[in-house]
């Protein structure tokens, strides 16, 4: 991670990291409890580069898609990666209006995250990577608007709904 894109360098994080090649990740995680795990990745648009990941284990699929900036249309490769996922965790830093002023910053809008979820037919969507300047009240309004767009997805409670606004220490079971 380069300093111009990530302000805290790895040697200052107080943790031990193990980096794997994508090709080796499935084998590595299958070794945990000997449960078959398939991990795939898709490079996506972000200054300095970034990847989205699909993790398949025990018949469940998790797709994590943060630090992504779609073009004029959502990235069809990310829609393909998220196809049928049980849970899609997607960058939703901006409103559509804010995104127009921040092109090139490497993030998505709430609308784009929902569009990927709809096109991919995901079961649940967690919106994350919110703008640090957004207030709790603003994010609650966004969450309510997003839930209105997903009425066919069933009841959406904060705790176990089909559309969730990611919060600190949020746990989502698959």
MONOR-V252937 format. One record per residue. N is the residue number from 1. OMEGA is omega in whole degrees, -180 to 180 (none if undefined). Layout:
N:OMEGA / N:OMEGA
This chain:
1:-176 / 2:-175 / 3:-178 / 4:179 / 5:-178 / 6:-170 / 7:-179 / 8:-179 / 9:-174 / 10:-177 / 11:178 / 12:-174 / 13:178 / 14:180 / 15:175 / 16:-178 / 17:173 / 18:-179 / 19:-179 / 20:169 / 21:-179 / 22:-178 / 23:-179 / 24:-172 / 25:-179 / 26:-180 / 27:-179 / 28:-175 / 29:174 / 30:179 / 31:178 / 32:-178 / 33:178 / 34:178 / 35:-179 / 36:-180 / 37:178 / 38:179 / 39:175 / 40:-176 / 41:177 / 42:176 / 43:178 / 44:-174 / 45:174 / 46:177 / 47:-179 / 48:179 / 49:177 / 50:-179 / 51:167 / 52:-176 / 53:173 / 54:-179 / 55:-180 / 56:-177 / 57:178 / 58:178 / 59:179 / 60:-179 / 61:175 / 62:175 / 63:-179 / 64:-172 / 65:-180 / 66:-178 / 67:180 / 68:173 / 69:177 / 70:174 / 71:178 / 72:175 / 73:176 / 74:-177 / 75:-178 / 76:178 / 77:177 / 78:174 / 79:178 / 80:179 / 81:-176 / 82:-174 / 83:175 / 84:-177 / 85:173 / 86:179 / 87:172 / 88:174 / 89:-171 / 90:173 / 91:178 / 92:-172 / 93:-170 / 94:164 / 95:179 / 96:-180 / 97:179 / 98:-178 / 99:-180 / 100:-180 / 101:-174 / 102:176 / 103:-180 / 104:-179 / 105:173 / 106:-179 / 107:-175 / 108:174 / 109:175 / 110:-180 / 111:180 / 112:178 / 113:179 / 114:179 / 115:177 / 116:-179 / 117:180 / 118:-177 / 119:-177 / 120:-180 / 121:-179 / 122:-179 / 123:-178 / 124:-179 / 125:173 / 126:179 / 127:-174 / 128:179 / 129:-177 / 130:177 / 131:-178 / 132:179 / 133:-179 / 134:178 / 135:176 / 136:-180 / 137:178 / 138:-179 / 139:177 / 140:177 / 141:179 / 142:180 / 143:179 / 144:177 / 145:180 / 146:179 / 147:176 / 148:-179 / 149:-176 / 150:-177 / 151:-179 / 152:-177 / 153:178 / 154:-178 / 155:-177 / 156:176 / 157:179 / 158:-171 / 159:-173 / 160:-179 / 161:-179 / 162:172 / 163:-175 / 164:171 / 165:-177 / 166:178 / 167:177 / 168:177 / 169:175 / 170:176 / 171:179 / 172:178 / 173:177 / 174:none
